[in-house]
Amino acid sequence: MKNIGFKYFIFSLLIGSFVYLASYFNVILPQFIRFYVNDFLIIPIVLFSCLQVLKWSKNDKGYKISLPIILYLCVLYSILFEFIFPNYLARYTKDYIDILLYFAGGMVFYQLQKIDK
């Protein structure tokens, strides 16, 4: 399946934007969608963007982001958004489910890379 990563990226951006805008305009959404969907979508969005820059900068259309780098980004997001930011910024709250969702999103991205050949 060609370009499944790109399609997933666009789908994620649209869904994530919808959730964000719904929250901004005080549209009532189920709590699961409001609090967790964007946490699942953010890692693939960031990694896909990084992958495109890396493919361009390395001039290698077949470049893939390795599993250790994907896991590193998931750990980084977990530490920043679930342990550091909640201590200093009222907007962020510590939620261990978010950590699972970061890693689940990372694994989805990893699998999509394997499919996109």
N, CA, C and O atoms as a GROMACS GRO file, in nm:
protein
  468
    1MET      N    1   0.084  -0.118   0.000
    1MET     CA    2   0.000   0.000   0.000
    1MET      C    3   0.089   0.124   0.000
    1MET      O    4   0.156   0.154   0.098
    2LYS      N    5   0.087   0.194  -0.108
    2LYS     CA    6   0.167   0.315  -0.118
    2LYS      C    7   0.100   0.430  -0.044
    2LYS      O    8  -0.023   0.445  -0.044
    3ASN      N    9   0.183   0.510   0.017
    3ASN     CA   10   0.141   0.635   0.081
    3ASN      C   11   0.043   0.618   0.196
    3ASN      O   12  -0.030   0.711   0.228
    4ILE      N   13   0.039   0.502   0.259
    4ILE     CA   14  -0.052   0.486   0.373
    4ILE      C   15  -0.008   0.576   0.488
    4ILE      O   16  -0.091   0.625   0.564
    5GLY      N   17   0.124   0.599   0.501
    5GLY     CA   18   0.175   0.689   0.604
    5GLY      C   19   0.124   0.831   0.584
    5GLY      O   20   0.084   0.898   0.679
    6PHE      N   21   0.127   0.876   0.459
    6PHE     CA   22   0.078   1.010   0.428
    6PHE      C   23  -0.071   1.022   0.455
    6PHE      O   24  -0.118   1.121   0.512
    7LYS      N   25  -0.146   0.920   0.415
    7LYS     CA   26  -0.291   0.921   0.438
    7LYS      C   27  -0.322   0.922   0.588
    7LYS      O   28  -0.412   0.993   0.633
    8TYR      N   29  -0.247   0.842   0.664
    8TYR     CA   30  -0.268   0.840   0.809
    8TYR      C   31  -0.232   0.975   0.871
    8TYR      O   32  -0.299   1.022   0.962
    9PHE      N   33  -0.125   1.038   0.820
    9PHE     CA   34  -0.082   1.170   0.867
    9PHE      C   35  -0.194   1.273   0.845
    9PHE      O   36  -0.228   1.347   0.937
   10ILE      N   37  -0.249   1.277   0.725
   10ILE     CA   38  -0.357   1.372   0.694
   10ILE      C   39  -0.479   1.343   0.780
   10ILE      O   40  -0.540   1.435   0.835
   11PHE      N   41  -0.516   1.215   0.791
   11PHE     CA   42  -0.629   1.175   0.874
   11PHE      C   43  -0.607   1.221   1.018
   11PHE      O   44  -0.698   1.275   1.081
   12SER      N   45  -0.487   1.199   1.070
   12SER     CA   46  -0.455   1.237   1.208
   12SER      C   47  -0.462   1.388   1.227
   12SER      O   48  -0.515   1.436   1.327
   13LEU      N   49  -0.409   1.462   1.130
   13LEU     CA   50  -0.417   1.608   1.138
   13LEU      C   51  -0.561   1.656   1.140
   13LEU      O   52  -0.597   1.745   1.217
   14LEU      N   53  -0.643   1.599   1.055
   14LEU     CA   54  -0.784   1.640   1.049
   14LEU      C   55  -0.858   1.607   1.178
   14LEU      O   56  -0.929   1.691   1.233
   15ILE      N   57  -0.840   1.485   1.227
   15ILE     CA   58  -0.907   1.444   1.351
   15ILE      C   59  -0.855   1.527   1.469
   15ILE      O   60  -0.934   1.577   1.550
   16GLY      N   61  -0.723   1.542   1.477
   16GLY     CA   62  -0.664   1.620   1.586
   16GLY      C   63  -0.710   1.765   1.584
   16GLY      O   64  -0.739   1.823   1.688
   17SER      N   65  -0.717   1.823   1.464
   17SER     CA   66  -0.765   1.961   1.451
   17SER      C   67  -0.911   1.973   1.491
   17SER      O   68  -0.951   2.069   1.557
   18PHE      N   69  -0.991   1.874   1.452
   18PHE     CA   70  -1.132   1.875   1.490
   18PHE      C   71  -1.148   1.872   1.642
   18PHE      O   72  -1.226   1.948   1.698
   19VAL      N   73  -1.073   1.784   1.708
   19VAL     CA   74  -1.082   1.773   1.854
   19VAL      C   75  -1.038   1.904   1.920
   19VAL      O   76  -1.102   1.952   2.013
   20TYR      N   77  -0.928   1.961   1.870
   20TYR     CA   78  -0.878   2.087   1.926
   20TYR      C   79  -0.981   2.200   1.906
   20TYR      O   80  -1.012   2.273   2.000
   21LEU      N   81  -1.032   2.213   1.785
   21LEU     CA   82  -1.128   2.320   1.757
   21LEU      C   83  -1.259   2.300   1.834
   21LEU      O   84  -1.319   2.397   1.880
   22ALA      N   85  -1.302   2.177   1.846
   22ALA     CA   86  -1.424   2.149   1.924
   22ALA      C   87  -1.404   2.193   2.069
   22ALA      O   88  -1.494   2.251   2.129
   23SER      N   89  -1.288   2.164   2.123
   23SER     CA   90  -1.259   2.206   2.260
   23SER      C   91  -1.252   2.358   2.270
   23SER      O   92  -1.304   2.417   2.365
   24TYR      N   93  -1.189   2.421   2.173
   24TYR     CA   94  -1.175   2.566   2.170
   24TYR      C   95  -1.311   2.635   2.166
   24TYR      O   96  -1.332   2.737   2.233
   25PHE      N   97  -1.404   2.579   2.088
   25PHE     CA   98  -1.537   2.638   2.074
   25PHE      C   99  -1.639   2.578   2.171
   25PHE      O  100  -1.760   2.593   2.152
   26ASN      N  101  -1.589   2.509   2.273
   26ASN     CA  102  -1.673   2.451   2.379
   26ASN      C  103  -1.779   2.353   2.329
   26ASN      O  104  -1.888   2.345   2.385
   27VAL      N  105  -1.746   2.280   2.224
   27VAL     CA  106  -1.834   2.174   2.175
   27VAL      C  107  -1.816   2.054   2.267
   27VAL      O  108  -1.703   2.014   2.296
   28ILE      N  109  -1.925   1.998   2.312
   28ILE     CA  110  -1.918   1.884   2.403
   28ILE      C  111  -1.879   1.759   2.325
   28ILE      O  112  -1.946   1.720   2.229
   29LEU      N  113  -1.771   1.697   2.366
   29LEU     CA  114  -1.725   1.570   2.310
   29LEU      C  115  -1.717   1.468   2.422
   29LEU      O  116  -1.700   1.505   2.538
   30PRO      N  117  -1.728   1.340   2.389
   30PRO     CA  118  -1.706   1.239   2.493
   30PRO      C  119  -1.568   1.258   2.556
   30PRO      O  120  -1.472   1.294   2.487
   31GLN      N  121  -1.558   1.234   2.686
   31GLN     CA  122  -1.432   1.257   2.757
   31GLN      C  123  -1.316   1.180   2.695
   31GLN      O  124  -1.205   1.232   2.687
   32PHE      N  125  -1.340   1.058   2.653
   32PHE     CA  126  -1.233   0.978   2.594
   32PHE      C  127  -1.174   1.049   2.472
   32PHE      O  128  -1.052   1.055   2.457
   33ILE      N  129  -1.260   1.101   2.387
   33ILE     CA  130  -1.213   1.172   2.268
   33ILE      C  131  -1.143   1.301   2.307
   33ILE      O  132  -1.035   1.332   2.257
   34ARG      N  133  -1.204   1.375   2.396
   34ARG     CA  134  -1.150   1.506   2.437
   34ARG      C  135  -1.013   1.495   2.503
   34ARG      O  136  -0.926   1.579   2.478
   35PHE      N  137  -0.993   1.392   2.586
   35PHE     CA  138  -0.871   1.385   2.665
   35PHE      C  139  -0.764   1.292   2.608
   35PHE      O  140  -0.648   1.303   2.646
   36TYR      N  141  -0.801   1.200   2.519
   36TYR     CA  142  -0.703   1.098   2.482
   36TYR      C  143  -0.671   1.086   2.333
   36TYR      O  144  -0.561   1.041   2.299
   37VAL      N  145  -0.761   1.124   2.245
   37VAL     CA  146  -0.737   1.101   2.102
   37VAL      C  147  -0.612   1.174   2.053
   37VAL      O  148  -0.530   1.114   1.983
   38ASN      N  149  -0.595   1.300   2.090
   38ASN     CA  150  -0.479   1.374   2.041
   38ASN      C  151  -0.347   1.319   2.097
   38ASN      O  152  -0.244   1.328   2.031
   39ASP      N  153  -0.351   1.262   2.217
   39ASP     CA  154  -0.230   1.201   2.271
   39ASP      C  155  -0.189   1.080   2.188
   39ASP      O  156  -0.070   1.052   2.173
   40PHE      N  157  -0.286   1.008   2.136
   40PHE     CA  158  -0.257   0.894   2.049
   40PHE      C  159  -0.205   0.940   1.912
   40PHE      O  160  -0.121   0.874   1.853
   41LEU      N  161  -0.256   1.052   1.863
   41LEU     CA  162  -0.223   1.098   1.728
   41LEU      C  163  -0.093   1.177   1.719
   41LEU      O  164  -0.032   1.181   1.612
   42ILE      N  165  -0.048   1.239   1.827
   42ILE     CA  166   0.063   1.334   1.818
   42ILE      C  167   0.195   1.271   1.776
   42ILE      O  168   0.268   1.329   1.696
   43ILE      N  169   0.227   1.154   1.828
   43ILE     CA  170   0.357   1.093   1.796
   43ILE      C  171   0.366   1.060   1.646
   43ILE      O  172   0.466   1.094   1.584
   44PRO      N  173   0.265   0.995   1.586
   44PRO     CA  174   0.274   0.973   1.441
   44PRO      C  175   0.281   1.103   1.359
   44PRO      O  176   0.348   1.107   1.257
   45ILE      N  177   0.212   1.207   1.404
   45ILE     CA  178   0.217   1.335   1.332
   45ILE      C  179   0.359   1.391   1.336
   45ILE      O  180   0.413   1.431   1.233
   46VAL      N  181   0.418   1.394   1.453
   46VAL     CA  182   0.554   1.448   1.468
   46VAL      C  183   0.655   1.361   1.392
   46VAL      O  184   0.740   1.414   1.320
   47LEU      N  185   0.644   1.230   1.406
   47LEU     CA  186   0.739   1.141   1.340
   47LEU      C  187   0.727   1.146   1.188
   47LEU      O  188   0.828   1.141   1.118
   48PHE      N  189   0.605   1.155   1.137
   48PHE     CA  190   0.589   1.165   0.991
   48PHE      C  191   0.652   1.294   0.940
   48PHE      O  192   0.718   1.294   0.836
   49SER      N  193   0.631   1.403   1.011
   49SER     CA  194   0.691   1.531   0.971
   49SER      C  195   0.843   1.521   0.973
   49SER      O  196   0.910   1.565   0.879
   50CYS      N  197   0.898   1.462   1.079
   50CYS     CA  198   1.043   1.444   1.089
   50CYS      C  199   1.094   1.353   0.978
   50CYS      O  200   1.199   1.379   0.919
   51LEU      N  201   1.020   1.248   0.948
   51LEU     CA  202   1.060   1.154   0.843
   51LEU      C  203   1.070   1.225   0.708
   51LEU      O  204   1.164   1.199   0.633
   52GLN      N  205   0.977   1.312   0.678
   52GLN     CA  206   0.981   1.382   0.551
   52GLN      C  207   1.104   1.474   0.542
   52GLN      O  208   1.168   1.482   0.438
   53VAL      N  209   1.135   1.542   0.652
   53VAL     CA  210   1.254   1.628   0.655
   53VAL      C  211   1.380   1.544   0.640
   53VAL      O  212   1.472   1.581   0.566
   54LEU      N  213   1.386   1.430   0.708
   54LEU     CA  214   1.503   1.342   0.700
   54LEU      C  215   1.519   1.283   0.560
   54LEU      O  216   1.630   1.275   0.509
   55LYS      N  217   1.410   1.242   0.498
   55LYS     CA  218   1.418   1.190   0.361
   55LYS      C  219   1.472   1.297   0.267
   55LYS      O  220   1.555   1.268   0.180
   56TRP      N  221   1.426   1.420   0.285
   56TRP     CA  222   1.472   1.529   0.201
   56TRP      C  223   1.618   1.562   0.229
   56TRP      O  224   1.697   1.576   0.135
   57SER      N  225   1.655   1.575   0.356
   57SER     CA  226   1.791   1.617   0.390
   57SER      C  227   1.895   1.510   0.359
   57SER      O  228   2.009   1.542   0.325
   58LYS      N  229   1.858   1.384   0.370
   58LYS     CA  230   1.950   1.275   0.339
   58LYS      C  231   1.941   1.232   0.192
   58LYS      O  232   2.017   1.147   0.147
   59ASN      N  233   1.848   1.294   0.119
   59ASN     CA  234   1.824   1.259  -0.021
   59ASN      C  235   1.806   1.108  -0.037
   59ASN      O  236   1.864   1.046  -0.126
   60ASP      N  237   1.722   1.052   0.051
   60ASP     CA  238   1.698   0.908   0.052
   60ASP      C  239   1.548   0.884   0.072
   60ASP      O  240   1.497   0.888   0.184
   61LYS      N  241   1.479   0.858  -0.039
   61LYS     CA  242   1.334   0.840  -0.032
   61LYS      C  243   1.294   0.714   0.043
   61LYS      O  244   1.178   0.701   0.084
   62GLY      N  245   1.385   0.621   0.063
   62GLY     CA  246   1.356   0.498   0.135
   62GLY      C  247   1.393   0.502   0.282
   62GLY      O  248   1.384   0.401   0.350
   63TYR      N  249   1.434   0.618   0.331
   63TYR     CA  250   1.478   0.629   0.471
   63TYR      C  251   1.362   0.597   0.566
   63TYR      O  252   1.248   0.637   0.543
   64LYS      N  253   1.395   0.526   0.672
   64LYS     CA  254   1.298   0.492   0.777
   64LYS      C  255   1.353   0.536   0.912
   64LYS      O  256   1.474   0.536   0.933
   65ILE      N  257   1.265   0.574   1.002
   65ILE     CA  258   1.305   0.607   1.138
   65ILE      C  259   1.310   0.477   1.217
   65ILE      O  260   1.214   0.400   1.217
   66SER      N  261   1.421   0.454   1.284
   66SER     CA  262   1.441   0.327   1.355
   66SER      C  263   1.355   0.319   1.481
   66SER      O  264   1.313   0.421   1.536
   67LEU      N  265   1.330   0.196   1.525
   67LEU     CA  266   1.250   0.174   1.644
   67LEU      C  267   1.310   0.242   1.768
   67LEU      O  268   1.234   0.302   1.844
   68PRO      N  269   1.443   0.236   1.791
   68PRO     CA  270   1.497   0.307   1.908
   68PRO      C  271   1.470   0.458   1.906
   68PRO      O  272   1.446   0.517   2.011
   69ILE      N  273   1.473   0.519   1.789
   69ILE     CA  274   1.444   0.663   1.779
   69ILE      C  275   1.296   0.688   1.808
   69ILE      O  276   1.262   0.786   1.875
   70ILE      N  277   1.209   0.603   1.759
   70ILE     CA  278   1.066   0.616   1.786
   70ILE      C  279   1.040   0.604   1.936
   70ILE      O  280   0.967   0.684   1.993
   71LEU      N  281   1.101   0.504   1.999
   71LEU     CA  282   1.084   0.485   2.143
   71LEU      C  283   1.141   0.602   2.222
   71LEU      O  284   1.084   0.644   2.322
   72TYR      N  285   1.255   0.655   2.175
   72TYR     CA  286   1.315   0.772   2.240
   72TYR      C  287   1.218   0.890   2.239
   72TYR      O  288   1.201   0.958   2.340
   73LEU      N  289   1.155   0.914   2.124
   73LEU     CA  290   1.061   1.026   2.116
   73LEU      C  291   0.941   1.003   2.209
   73LEU      O  292   0.892   1.098   2.271
   74CYS      N  293   0.895   0.880   2.218
   74CYS     CA  294   0.783   0.848   2.309
   74CYS      C  295   0.823   0.873   2.454
   74CYS      O  296   0.744   0.928   2.531
   75VAL      N  297   0.944   0.834   2.491
   75VAL     CA  298   0.994   0.858   2.627
   75VAL      C  299   1.006   1.008   2.651
   75VAL      O  300   0.966   1.058   2.757
   76LEU      N  301   1.060   1.080   2.554
   76LEU     CA  302   1.076   1.225   2.566
   76LEU      C  303   0.941   1.294   2.587
   76LEU      O  304   0.928   1.378   2.676
   77TYR      N  305   0.843   1.261   2.506
   77TYR     CA  306   0.709   1.319   2.523
   77TYR      C  307   0.651   1.282   2.658
   77TYR      O  308   0.589   1.366   2.724
   78SER      N  309   0.670   1.158   2.700
   78SER     CA  310   0.617   1.114   2.830
   78SER      C  311   0.676   1.195   2.944
   78SER      O  312   0.604   1.241   3.032
   79ILE      N  313   0.807   1.213   2.942
   79ILE     CA  314   0.874   1.287   3.049
   79ILE      C  315   0.831   1.434   3.048
   79ILE      O  316   0.796   1.490   3.152
   80LEU      N  317   0.834   1.495   2.930
   80LEU     CA  318   0.800   1.637   2.921
   80LEU      C  319   0.655   1.665   2.956
   80LEU      O  320   0.626   1.750   3.040
   81PHE      N  321   0.563   1.594   2.891
   81PHE     CA  322   0.422   1.628   2.903
   81PHE      C  323   0.352   1.566   3.024
   81PHE      O  324   0.245   1.610   3.062
   82GLU      N  325   0.412   1.463   3.083
   82GLU     CA  326   0.345   1.397   3.196
   82GLU      C  327   0.418   1.416   3.329
   82GLU      O  328   0.359   1.391   3.434
   83PHE      N  329   0.544   1.459   3.326
   83PHE     CA  330   0.617   1.475   3.452
   83PHE      C  331   0.672   1.616   3.473
   83PHE      O  332   0.668   1.667   3.585
   84ILE      N  333   0.722   1.680   3.369
   84ILE     CA  334   0.782   1.812   3.386
   84ILE      C  335   0.678   1.924   3.371
   84ILE      O  336   0.660   2.003   3.463
   85PHE      N  337   0.610   1.930   3.257
   85PHE     CA  338   0.515   2.039   3.233
   85PHE      C  339   0.405   2.049   3.338
   85PHE      O  340   0.370   2.160   3.376
   86PRO      N  341   0.348   1.938   3.386
   86PRO     CA  342   0.242   1.952   3.488
   86PRO      C  343   0.288   2.022   3.617
   86PRO      O  344   0.206   2.077   3.690
   87ASN      N  345   0.418   2.018   3.645
   87ASN     CA  346   0.469   2.085   3.764
   87ASN      C  347   0.479   2.236   3.748
   87ASN      O  348   0.484   2.309   3.847
   88TYR      N  349   0.483   2.284   3.625
   88TYR     CA  350   0.506   2.426   3.600
   88TYR      C  351   0.393   2.496   3.524
   88TYR      O  352   0.380   2.618   3.531
   89LEU      N  353   0.313   2.421   3.452
   89LEU     CA  354   0.209   2.480   3.368
   89LEU      C  355   0.074   2.419   3.403
   89LEU      O  356   0.057   2.298   3.397
   90ALA      N  357  -0.022   2.504   3.438
   90ALA     CA  358  -0.154   2.456   3.481
   90ALA      C  359  -0.229   2.384   3.369
   90ALA      O  360  -0.318   2.303   3.397
   91ARG      N  361  -0.195   2.411   3.246
   91ARG     CA  362  -0.264   2.351   3.132
   91ARG      C  363  -0.242   2.200   3.124
   91ARG      O  364  -0.324   2.129   3.068
   92TYR      N  365  -0.132   2.152   3.179
   92TYR     CA  366  -0.095   2.011   3.167
   92TYR      C  367  -0.124   1.935   3.296
   92TYR      O  368  -0.101   1.986   3.406
   93THR      N  369  -0.174   1.813   3.280
   93THR     CA  370  -0.199   1.726   3.396
   93THR      C  371  -0.128   1.593   3.375
   93THR      O  372  -0.113   1.546   3.262
   94LYS      N  373  -0.084   1.534   3.484
   94LYS     CA  374  -0.017   1.405   3.477
   94LYS      C  375  -0.122   1.296   3.460
   94LYS      O  376  -0.214   1.284   3.541
   95ASP      N  377  -0.108   1.218   3.355
   95ASP     CA  378  -0.203   1.110   3.327
   95ASP      C  379  -0.124   0.994   3.265
   95ASP      O  380  -0.070   1.006   3.156
   96TYR      N  381  -0.120   0.883   3.336
   96TYR     CA  382  -0.040   0.769   3.290
   96TYR      C  383  -0.098   0.703   3.166
   96TYR      O  384  -0.026   0.636   3.092
   97ILE      N  385  -0.226   0.721   3.142
   97ILE     CA  386  -0.286   0.667   3.019
   97ILE      C  387  -0.225   0.736   2.897
   97ILE      O  388  -0.206   0.674   2.793
   98ASP      N  389  -0.194   0.865   2.910
   98ASP     CA  390  -0.130   0.938   2.801
   98ASP      C  391   0.001   0.873   2.760
   98ASP      O  392   0.033   0.866   2.642
   99ILE      N  393   0.077   0.826   2.857
   99ILE     CA  394   0.204   0.760   2.827
   99ILE      C  395   0.181   0.637   2.741
   99ILE      O  396   0.252   0.615   2.642
  100LEU      N  397   0.082   0.558   2.777
  100LEU     CA  398   0.049   0.440   2.696
  100LEU      C  399   0.008   0.481   2.554
  100LEU      O  400   0.043   0.414   2.457
  101LEU      N  401  -0.065   0.589   2.544
  101LEU     CA  402  -0.110   0.636   2.413
  101LEU      C  403   0.005   0.688   2.328
  101LEU      O  404   0.005   0.668   2.206
  102TYR      N  405   0.103   0.754   2.388
  102TYR     CA  406   0.221   0.798   2.313
  102TYR      C  407   0.291   0.676   2.252
  102TYR      O  408   0.327   0.677   2.134
  103PHE      N  409   0.309   0.573   2.333
  103PHE     CA  410   0.378   0.453   2.284
  103PHE      C  411   0.294   0.378   2.182
  103PHE      O  412   0.347   0.323   2.085
  104ALA      N  413   0.162   0.374   2.202
  104ALA     CA  414   0.075   0.309   2.104
  104ALA      C  415   0.082   0.382   1.969
  104ALA      O  416   0.088   0.319   1.864
  105GLY      N  417   0.081   0.515   1.974
  105GLY     CA  418   0.095   0.594   1.851
  105GLY      C  419   0.229   0.570   1.784
  105GLY      O  420   0.237   0.562   1.662
  106GLY      N  421   0.334   0.558   1.865
  106GLY     CA  422   0.466   0.529   1.810
  106GLY      C  423   0.471   0.394   1.741
  106GLY      O  424   0.534   0.380   1.636
  107MET      N  425   0.404   0.295   1.799
  107MET     CA  426   0.401   0.162   1.739
  107MET      C  427   0.318   0.160   1.610
  107MET      O  428   0.351   0.089   1.516
  108VAL      N  429   0.212   0.239   1.607
  108VAL     CA  430   0.134   0.252   1.483
  108VAL      C  431   0.222   0.310   1.374
  108VAL      O  432   0.223   0.260   1.262
  109PHE      N  433   0.297   0.416   1.407
  109PHE     CA  434   0.387   0.476   1.309
  109PHE      C  435   0.491   0.375   1.261
  109PHE      O  436   0.517   0.366   1.141
  110TYR      N  437   0.549   0.299   1.353
  110TYR     CA  438   0.649   0.198   1.318
  110TYR      C  439   0.591   0.096   1.220
  110TYR      O  440   0.655   0.059   1.122
  111GLN      N  441   0.470   0.050   1.248
  111GLN     CA  442   0.406  -0.049   1.160
  111GLN      C  443   0.372   0.013   1.024
  111GLN      O  444   0.386  -0.054   0.921
  112LEU      N  445   0.328   0.137   1.022
  112LEU     CA  446   0.297   0.203   0.895
  112LEU      C  447   0.422   0.218   0.809
  112LEU      O  448   0.414   0.206   0.687
  113GLN      N  449   0.536   0.244   0.872
  113GLN     CA  450   0.661   0.253   0.797
  113GLN      C  451   0.694   0.120   0.730
  113GLN      O  452   0.742   0.117   0.617
  114LYS      N  453   0.667   0.011   0.801
  114LYS     CA  454   0.696  -0.122   0.746
  114LYS      C  455   0.605  -0.153   0.627
  114LYS      O  456   0.646  -0.220   0.532
  115ILE      N  457   0.481  -0.104   0.633
  115ILE     CA  458   0.386  -0.127   0.523
  115ILE      C  459   0.421  -0.040   0.403
  115ILE      O  460   0.416  -0.086   0.289
  116ASP      N  461   0.457   0.086   0.429
  116ASP     CA  462   0.490   0.183   0.324
  116ASP      C  463   0.627   0.152   0.267
  116ASP      O  464   0.728   0.193   0.324
  117LYS      N  465   0.631   0.082   0.157
  117LYS     CA  466   0.762   0.047   0.098
  117LYS      C  467   0.785   0.122  -0.030
  117LYS      O  468   0.889   0.105  -0.093
   0.00000   0.00000   0.00000
